[in-house]
Amino acid sequence: MPTTSEKLSQVAYQARNIALRRLATHPPFNRFLLVAGAGSLESRKTLLNRIICIYIYPSMSPLIRLPCLCATVRRAARTVTAAYDNVLRKHSMTITQFTILQALQLASPVTQGQLGDILAIDSTTLTRSLRLLMKSGWIHRTEGADRRAWSFSLTKRGEGVFSGVLPDWGEVQQQLRKQLGQDAWLNAFQAFDELTTAVQSIGEGK
């Protein structure tokens, strides 16, 4: 007599085969596989198996590898941003605002152009963010000969707010480092720095 576990495995195997036959003969889905780069029979089977596993075991929520680098990076960015924002919300701060304060704490005084280069933020978005931080009294602007020479730095209030947020920010950092492991944690910094540099080089025609 087969055990309960063996019966469940058999049911799952049969369900997988049924799903495989249905998906493999569905024209729109076949086109998706080709667009995703799964042209060979073996690669098609691999992608089908992963999608079927999602259908059969939805509670496991496996992460599907997307064929687009931009989509993959944006998915990671949304997930990581939400993790930090959830913790910083009680300080009435977003991770974007924290990042600007951190950059100013490390490198101020800096001009808006220099800050934009450090964080790879476009001028319009950065102007809006800086305006909100000045309204909160967290940063100060020193005017120069023209707008390009204006520099920004933390106020005493901003320094206090930034210091107060650090423990909660550090907790998120620690959780992610523990989840990834030290090597993967360090590799993530290197990979994203290299990716940023590569994309900027493409934009500059290098």
Secondary structure, DSSP 8 states (H G I E B T S, - for coil): ---HHHHHHHHHHHHHHHHHHHHHT-HHHHHHHHHTT--SHHHHHHHHHHHHHHHH-GGG------S-HHHHHHHHHHHHHHHHHHHHGGGT--HHHHHHHHHHHHH-SEEHHHHHHHHT--HHHHHHHHHHHHHTTSEEEE--SSGGG-EEEE-HHHHHHHHHHHHHHHHHHHHHHHHH-HHHHHHHHHHHHHHHHHHHHHHTT-
